């Protein structure tokens, strides 16, 4: 800014107040940012705690074309070490980044090959497979209409065969831990397709602005396993049903509340989310499965929170659902259990809830 100061002095023989404020702001920003990095360095040496005051040290990466909508301005800042490497395609939008975070967080829940297709921060199709190619195909066919223009996340290296398959569809982005060189060349033929390499590491904390406040919480990284659940109905589930329940339980964490996931053979066949009533989410999930000719009978269901009434269980049973996992805690838990037993459903209660807003 020296040249600017000299220019102003030559022109006006003094520095106007507005310019002095601008220079002061810039200087303080530099020193405050430096101090915040020191604070961050010491904080990382100690066990985490919610301090009385917090300092965020962010550095702008780039300006967005716009925010969530075209009339909103936006920019991207880095507050932590980013594990995102953009290999190809247009600049990522505000909405792209939110979908990408959901895609890699969800698929990182699985050890086996897994694929998630995300639209508006919610999964529309998720599947596991013997190979990553099979996982993608099964996920896409879970809801091919919603998958149009979606974000594809996988938890294994993207192969040449998978790239050739992805090339046939209109998708916004592909997110993977790595890419075969041939796969990368194939995907780059689609000039607008965003290709992202990401290290599957979940940060432990989450920030959100709300009415001038910052909400600061631990991320929802806990996923209980079947041995921690309580079977509260008489029917004992088959081993493959328990596997499907765990699959659905992992997925339902990433669906907007109220959230319901119906799964079969480690694949979503119906997802209902963002509903004000739980029974409404159940009905949407069932109707989704039917609309694509997917067989519900023998499937399982996961709910992100407890069932307030028995109606959801009744509808699930009448449509062939054989096992359900959900948190307990409703004043009508007893009625819910009675309905599960009447429908011949294996009902597991968990001690954790997975609201997502």
Secondary structure as a PSIPRED ss2 file (coil, helix, strand):
# PSIPRED VFORMAT (PSIPRED V4.0)

   1 X C   1.000  0.000  0.000
   2 X H   0.000  1.000  0.000
   3 X H   0.000  1.000  0.000
   4 X H   0.000  1.000  0.000
   5 X H   0.000  1.000  0.000
   6 X H   0.000  1.000  0.000
   7 X H   0.000  1.000  0.000
   8 X H   0.000  1.000  0.000
   9 X H   0.000  1.000  0.000
  10 X H   0.000  1.000  0.000
  11 X H   0.000  1.000  0.000
  12 X H   0.000  1.000  0.000
  13 X C   1.000  0.000  0.000
  14 X C   1.000  0.000  0.000
  15 X C   1.000  0.000  0.000
  16 X C   1.000  0.000  0.000
  17 X H   0.000  1.000  0.000
  18 X H   0.000  1.000  0.000
  19 X H   0.000  1.000  0.000
  20 X H   0.000  1.000  0.000
  21 X H   0.000  1.000  0.000
  22 X H   0.000  1.000  0.000
  23 X H   0.000  1.000  0.000
  24 X H   0.000  1.000  0.000
  25 X H   0.000  1.000  0.000
  26 X H   0.000  1.000  0.000
  27 X H   0.000  1.000  0.000
  28 X H   0.000  1.000  0.000
  29 X H   0.000  1.000  0.000
  30 X H   0.000  1.000  0.000
  31 X H   0.000  1.000  0.000
  32 X H   0.000  1.000  0.000
  33 X H   0.000  1.000  0.000
  34 X H   0.000  1.000  0.000
  35 X H   0.000  1.000  0.000
  36 X H   0.000  1.000  0.000
  37 X H   0.000  1.000  0.000
  38 X H   0.000  1.000  0.000
  39 X H   0.000  1.000  0.000
  40 X H   0.000  1.000  0.000
  41 X H   0.000  1.000  0.000
  42 X H   0.000  1.000  0.000
  43 X H   0.000  1.000  0.000
  44 X C   1.000  0.000  0.000
  45 X C   1.000  0.000  0.000
  46 X C   1.000  0.000  0.000
  47 X C   1.000  0.000  0.000
  48 X C   1.000  0.000  0.000
  49 X C   1.000  0.000  0.000
  50 X C   1.000  0.000  0.000
  51 X C   1.000  0.000  0.000
  52 X C   1.000  0.000  0.000
  53 X C   1.000  0.000  0.000
  54 X C   1.000  0.000  0.000
  55 X C   1.000  0.000  0.000
  56 X C   1.000  0.000  0.000
  57 X C   1.000  0.000  0.000
  58 X C   1.000  0.000  0.000
  59 X E   0.000  0.000  1.000
  60 X E   0.000  0.000  1.000
  61 X E   0.000  0.000  1.000
  62 X E   0.000  0.000  1.000
  63 X E   0.000  0.000  1.000
  64 X C   1.000  0.000  0.000
  65 X C   1.000  0.000  0.000
  66 X C   1.000  0.000  0.000
  67 X C   1.000  0.000  0.000
  68 X C   1.000  0.000  0.000
  69 X C   1.000  0.000  0.000
  70 X C   1.000  0.000  0.000
  71 X C   1.000  0.000  0.000
  72 X C   1.000  0.000  0.000
  73 X C   1.000  0.000  0.000
  74 X C   1.000  0.000  0.000
  75 X E   0.000  0.000  1.000
  76 X E   0.000  0.000  1.000
  77 X E   0.000  0.000  1.000
  78 X E   0.000  0.000  1.000
  79 X C   1.000  0.000  0.000
  80 X C   1.000  0.000  0.000
  81 X C   1.000  0.000  0.000
  82 X C   1.000  0.000  0.000
  83 X C   1.000  0.000  0.000
  84 X E   0.000  0.000  1.000
  85 X E   0.000  0.000  1.000
  86 X E   0.000  0.000  1.000
  87 X E   0.000  0.000  1.000
  88 X E   0.000  0.000  1.000
  89 X C   1.000  0.000  0.000
  90 X C   1.000  0.000  0.000
  91 X C   1.000  0.000  0.000
  92 X C   1.000  0.000  0.000
  93 X C   1.000  0.000  0.000
  94 X H   0.000  1.000  0.000
  95 X H   0.000  1.000  0.000
  96 X H   0.000  1.000  0.000
  97 X H   0.000  1.000  0.000
  98 X H   0.000  1.000  0.000
  99 X H   0.000  1.000  0.000
 100 X H   0.000  1.000  0.000
 101 X H   0.000  1.000  0.000
 102 X H   0.000  1.000  0.000
 103 X H   0.000  1.000  0.000
 104 X H   0.000  1.000  0.000
 105 X H   0.000  1.000  0.000
 106 X H   0.000  1.000  0.000
 107 X H   0.000  1.000  0.000
 108 X C   1.000  0.000  0.000
 109 X C   1.000  0.000  0.000
 110 X C   1.000  0.000  0.000
 111 X C   1.000  0.000  0.000
 112 X C   1.000  0.000  0.000
 113 X C   1.000  0.000  0.000
 114 X E   0.000  0.000  1.000
 115 X E   0.000  0.000  1.000
 116 X E   0.000  0.000  1.000
 117 X E   0.000  0.000  1.000
 118 X E   0.000  0.000  1.000
 119 X E   0.000  0.000  1.000
 120 X C   1.000  0.000  0.000
 121 X C   1.000  0.000  0.000
 122 X E   0.000  0.000  1.000
 123 X E   0.000  0.000  1.000
 124 X E   0.000  0.000  1.000
 125 X E   0.000  0.000  1.000
 126 X E   0.000  0.000  1.000
 127 X E   0.000  0.000  1.000
 128 X E   0.000  0.000  1.000
 129 X C   1.000  0.000  0.000
 130 X C   1.000  0.000  0.000
 131 X C   1.000  0.000  0.000
 132 X H   0.000  1.000  0.000
 133 X H   0.000  1.000  0.000
 134 X H   0.000  1.000  0.000
 135 X H   0.000  1.000  0.000
 136 X H   0.000  1.000  0.000
 137 X H   0.000  1.000  0.000
 138 X H   0.000  1.000  0.000
 139 X H   0.000  1.000  0.000
 140 X H   0.000  1.000  0.000
 141 X H   0.000  1.000  0.000
 142 X H   0.000  1.000  0.000
 143 X C   1.000  0.000  0.000
 144 X H   0.000  1.000  0.000
 145 X H   0.000  1.000  0.000
 146 X H   0.000  1.000  0.000
 147 X H   0.000  1.000  0.000
 148 X C   1.000  0.000  0.000
 149 X C   1.000  0.000  0.000
 150 X C   1.000  0.000  0.000
 151 X E   0.000  0.000  1.000
 152 X E   0.000  0.000  1.000
 153 X E   0.000  0.000  1.000
 154 X E   0.000  0.000  1.000
 155 X C   1.000  0.000  0.000
 156 X C   1.000  0.000  0.000
 157 X C   1.000  0.000  0.000
 158 X E   0.000  0.000  1.000
 159 X C   1.000  0.000  0.000
 160 X H   0.000  1.000  0.000
 161 X H   0.000  1.000  0.000
 162 X H   0.000  1.000  0.000
 163 X H   0.000  1.000  0.000
 164 X H   0.000  1.000  0.000
 165 X H   0.000  1.000  0.000
 166 X H   0.000  1.000  0.000
 167 X C   1.000  0.000  0.000
 168 X C   1.000  0.000  0.000
 169 X C   1.000  0.000  0.000
 170 X C   1.000  0.000  0.000
 171 X C   1.000  0.000  0.000
 172 X C   1.000  0.000  0.000
 173 X E   0.000  0.000  1.000
 174 X E   0.000  0.000  1.000
 175 X E   0.000  0.000  1.000
 176 X E   0.000  0.000  1.000
 177 X C   1.000  0.000  0.000
 178 X C   1.000  0.000  0.000
 179 X E   0.000  0.000  1.000
 180 X C   1.000  0.000  0.000
 181 X H   0.000  1.000  0.000
 182 X H   0.000  1.000  0.000
 183 X H   0.000  1.000  0.000
 184 X H   0.000  1.000  0.000
 185 X H   0.000  1.000  0.000
 186 X H   0.000  1.000  0.000
 187 X H   0.000  1.000  0.000
 188 X C   1.000  0.000  0.000
 189 X C   1.000  0.000  0.000
 190 X C   1.000  0.000  0.000
 191 X C   1.000  0.000  0.000
 192 X C   1.000  0.000  0.000
 193 X C   1.000  0.000  0.000
 194 X E   0.000  0.000  1.000
 195 X E   0.000  0.000  1.000
 196 X E   0.000  0.000  1.000
 197 X E   0.000  0.000  1.000
 198 X E   0.000  0.000  1.000
 199 X C   1.000  0.000  0.000
 200 X C   1.000  0.000  0.000
 201 X C   1.000  0.000  0.000
 202 X C   1.000  0.000  0.000
 203 X C   1.000  0.000  0.000
 204 X C   1.000  0.000  0.000
 205 X E   0.000  0.000  1.000
 206 X E   0.000  0.000  1.000
 207 X E   0.000  0.000  1.000
 208 X E   0.000  0.000  1.000
 209 X E   0.000  0.000  1.000
 210 X E   0.000  0.000  1.000
 211 X C   1.000  0.000  0.000
 212 X C   1.000  0.000  0.000
 213 X E   0.000  0.000  1.000
 214 X E   0.000  0.000  1.000
 215 X E   0.000  0.000  1.000
 216 X E   0.000  0.000  1.000
 217 X E   0.000  0.000  1.000
 218 X E   0.000  0.000  1.000
 219 X C   1.000  0.000  0.000
 220 X C   1.000  0.000  0.000
 221 X C   1.000  0.000  0.000
 222 X C   1.000  0.000  0.000
 223 X C   1.000  0.000  0.000
 224 X C   1.000  0.000  0.000
 225 X C   1.000  0.000  0.000
 226 X H   0.000  1.000  0.000
 227 X H   0.000  1.000  0.000
 228 X H   0.000  1.000  0.000
 229 X C   1.000  0.000  0.000
 230 X E   0.000  0.000  1.000
 231 X E   0.000  0.000  1.000
 232 X C   1.000  0.000  0.000
 233 X C   1.000  0.000  0.000
 234 X C   1.000  0.000  0.000
 235 X C   1.000  0.000  0.000
 236 X C   1.000  0.000  0.000
 237 X C   1.000  0.000  0.000
 238 X C   1.000  0.000  0.000
 239 X H   0.000  1.000  0.000
 240 X H   0.000  1.000  0.000
 241 X H   0.000  1.000  0.000
 242 X H   0.000  1.000  0.000
 243 X H   0.000  1.000  0.000
 244 X H   0.000  1.000  0.000
 245 X H   0.000  1.000  0.000
 246 X H   0.000  1.000  0.000
 247 X H   0.000  1.000  0.000
 248 X H   0.000  1.000  0.000
 249 X H   0.000  1.000  0.000
 250 X H   0.000  1.000  0.000
 251 X H   0.000  1.000  0.000
 252 X H   0.000  1.000  0.000
 253 X C   1.000  0.000  0.000
 254 X C   1.000  0.000  0.000
 255 X C   1.000  0.000  0.000
 256 X C   1.000  0.000  0.000
 257 X C   1.000  0.000  0.000
 258 X C   1.000  0.000  0.000
 259 X C   1.000  0.000  0.000
 260 X E   0.000  0.000  1.000
 261 X E   0.000  0.000  1.000
 262 X E   0.000  0.000  1.000
 263 X E   0.000  0.000  1.000
 264 X C   1.000  0.000  0.000
 265 X C   1.000  0.000  0.000
 266 X C   1.000  0.000  0.000
 267 X E   0.000  0.000  1.000
 268 X E   0.000  0.000  1.000
 269 X E   0.000  0.000  1.000
 270 X E   0.000  0.000  1.000
 271 X E   0.000  0.000  1.000
 272 X E   0.000  0.000  1.000
 273 X C   1.000  0.000  0.000
 274 X C   1.000  0.000  0.000
 275 X C   1.000  0.000  0.000
 276 X C   1.000  0.000  0.000
 277 X C   1.000  0.000  0.000
 278 X H   0.000  1.000  0.000
 279 X H   0.000  1.000  0.000
 280 X H   0.000  1.000  0.000
 281 X H   0.000  1.000  0.000
 282 X H   0.000  1.000  0.000
 283 X H   0.000  1.000  0.000
 284 X H   0.000  1.000  0.000
 285 X H   0.000  1.000  0.000
 286 X H   0.000  1.000  0.000
 287 X H   0.000  1.000  0.000
 288 X H   0.000  1.000  0.000
 289 X H   0.000  1.000  0.000
 290 X H   0.000  1.000  0.000
 291 X H   0.000  1.000  0.000
 292 X C   1.000  0.000  0.000
 293 X C   1.000  0.000  0.000
 294 X C   1.000  0.000  0.000
 295 X C   1.000  0.000  0.000
 296 X C   1.000  0.000  0.000
 297 X C   1.000  0.000  0.000
 298 X C   1.000  0.000  0.000
 299 X C   1.000  0.000  0.000
 300 X E   0.000  0.000  1.000
 301 X E   0.000  0.000  1.000
 302 X E   0.000  0.000  1.000
 303 X E   0.000  0.000  1.000
 304 X C   1.000  0.000  0.000
 305 X C   1.000  0.000  0.000
 306 X C   1.000  0.000  0.000
 307 X C   1.000  0.000  0.000
 308 X C   1.000  0.000  0.000
 309 X C   1.000  0.000  0.000
 310 X C   1.000  0.000  0.000
 311 X H   0.000  1.000  0.000
 312 X H   0.000  1.000  0.000
 313 X H   0.000  1.000  0.000
 314 X H   0.000  1.000  0.000
 315 X H   0.000  1.000  0.000
 316 X H   0.000  1.000  0.000
 317 X H   0.000  1.000  0.000
 318 X H   0.000  1.000  0.000
 319 X C   1.000  0.000  0.000
 320 X C   1.000  0.000  0.000
 321 X C   1.000  0.000  0.000
 322 X C   1.000  0.000  0.000
 323 X E   0.000  0.000  1.000
 324 X E   0.000  0.000  1.000
 325 X E   0.000  0.000  1.000
 326 X E   0.000  0.000  1.000
 327 X E   0.000  0.000  1.000
 328 X C   1.000  0.000  0.000
 329 X C   1.000  0.000  0.000
 330 X C   1.000  0.000  0.000
 331 X C   1.000  0.000  0.000
 332 X C   1.000  0.000  0.000
 333 X H   0.000  1.000  0.000
 334 X H   0.000  1.000  0.000
 335 X H   0.000  1.000  0.000
 336 X H   0.000  1.000  0.000
 337 X H   0.000  1.000  0.000
 338 X H   0.000  1.000  0.000
 339 X H   0.000  1.000  0.000
 340 X H   0.000  1.000  0.000
 341 X H   0.000  1.000  0.000
 342 X H   0.000  1.000  0.000
 343 X H   0.000  1.000  0.000
 344 X C   1.000  0.000  0.000
 345 X C   1.000  0.000  0.000
 346 X E   0.000  0.000  1.000
 347 X E   0.000  0.000  1.000
 348 X E   0.000  0.000  1.000
 349 X E   0.000  0.000  1.000
 350 X E   0.000  0.000  1.000
 351 X C   1.000  0.000  0.000
 352 X C   1.000  0.000  0.000
 353 X C   1.000  0.000  0.000
 354 X C   1.000  0.000  0.000
 355 X C   1.000  0.000  0.000
 356 X C   1.000  0.000  0.000
 357 X C   1.000  0.000  0.000
